Amino acid sequence: MNLTLTDPALMKLSEIPRDHMVQLALDRGSCDIVNNVYEMKVIPPRELQNHERSIDYKGVTFIVDDDFEDAYDHELTIDFQKNAFVFKNKNQTFNNRVGFRFL
């Protein structure tokens, strides 16, 4: 998986506590865009479930589903624009603007 975070996204993610993880929640059944990230949950460390794995990127740990790569064609860029995270891959910019929620 080629995961990239832009400088603005990294700056915003630096606000979360270093000992926390970011869980990317996928919408598996939206009518127009399937497998779209709709929420970023900031959570304390926990054991991964059988269908999950972690991706570490520049000090940020993401929890994703096993099929995360297939959902994004093995490429995902996370940007931060106008107070929201924006997700893009080589084919499209996904029609979502996501914040993070602390649990």
C-alpha positions as CSV (number, residue, x, y, z in Angstrom):
1,M,0.0,0.0,0.0
2,N,1.4,3.4,-1.0
3,L,0.0,5.7,1.8
4,T,1.0,9.4,1.7
5,L,0.1,12.2,4.0
6,T,0.6,15.7,2.9
7,D,2.3,18.2,5.2
8,P,-1.0,19.9,6.2
9,A,-2.4,16.4,7.1
10,L,0.7,15.5,9.1
11,M,0.5,18.8,10.9
12,K,-3.2,18.3,11.9
13,L,-2.5,14.7,12.9
14,S,0.3,15.9,15.2
15,E,-2.5,17.3,17.5
16,I,-3.5,13.8,18.6
17,P,-1.7,12.2,21.5
18,R,1.4,10.2,20.4
19,D,0.2,7.0,22.2
20,H,-3.1,6.9,20.3
21,M,-4.1,5.3,17.0
22,V,-6.3,6.5,14.1
23,Q,-8.9,4.0,13.0
24,L,-10.2,4.6,9.4
25,A,-13.8,3.6,9.2
26,L,-15.0,2.6,5.8
27,D,-18.5,3.0,4.5
28,R,-19.1,-0.3,2.8
29,G,-22.4,0.5,1.2
30,S,-22.9,4.0,0.2
31,C,-25.0,4.3,-3.0
32,D,-22.6,6.4,-5.0
33,I,-19.2,5.7,-3.6
34,V,-18.4,2.4,-2.0
35,N,-15.5,1.8,0.4
36,N,-15.2,5.5,1.2
37,V,-13.6,6.6,4.5
38,Y,-16.3,8.4,6.5
39,E,-14.7,8.7,9.9
40,M,-11.3,8.9,11.5
41,K,-11.5,7.7,15.1
42,V,-8.7,8.6,17.5
43,I,-8.5,5.8,19.9
44,P,-6.1,4.5,22.7
45,P,-4.0,1.5,21.7
46,R,-5.9,-1.8,21.5
47,E,-5.5,-5.3,20.1
48,L,-6.3,-5.6,16.4
49,Q,-9.3,-7.7,15.4
50,N,-8.8,-10.6,12.9
51,H,-9.9,-8.5,9.9
52,E,-7.7,-5.5,10.8
53,R,-4.1,-4.5,10.4
54,S,-2.0,-1.4,11.2
55,I,-0.1,0.9,8.9
56,D,2.6,3.2,10.4
57,Y,3.4,6.4,8.7
58,K,5.8,9.0,10.1
59,G,4.8,8.3,13.7
60,V,1.0,7.9,13.1
61,T,-0.5,4.4,13.4
62,F,-3.6,3.8,11.3
63,I,-5.9,0.8,11.8
64,V,-7.4,-0.4,8.6
65,D,-9.4,-3.4,7.3
66,D,-7.5,-6.2,5.6
67,D,-9.0,-5.2,2.2
68,F,-8.1,-1.6,2.6
69,E,-5.6,-1.7,-0.3
70,D,-8.1,-3.1,-2.7
71,A,-10.6,-0.4,-1.8
72,Y,-8.1,2.3,-2.8
73,D,-6.2,0.6,-5.7
74,H,-3.1,0.3,-3.4
75,E,-2.6,4.0,-3.3
76,L,-4.1,6.6,-0.9
77,T,-3.1,10.2,-0.2
78,I,-4.6,12.0,2.8
79,D,-4.6,15.7,2.6
80,F,-6.0,18.4,5.0
81,Q,-7.9,21.3,3.4
82,K,-10.5,23.8,4.7
83,N,-10.6,22.1,8.1
84,A,-11.2,18.6,6.9
85,F,-9.3,15.6,5.7
86,V,-9.6,14.7,2.0
87,F,-8.8,11.3,0.5
88,K,-7.4,10.8,-3.0
89,N,-5.9,8.0,-5.0
90,K,-4.5,7.9,-8.5
91,N,-7.9,7.8,-10.1
92,Q,-10.1,10.2,-8.1
93,T,-10.6,12.5,-5.2
94,F,-13.3,11.0,-3.0
95,N,-16.3,13.1,-2.3
96,N,-15.8,13.3,1.4
97,R,-14.5,15.7,4.0
98,V,-13.7,14.0,7.2
99,G,-12.6,15.2,10.7
100,F,-11.4,13.1,13.5
101,R,-13.3,12.1,16.5
102,F,-11.6,11.3,19.8
103,L,-12.9,8.2,21.7
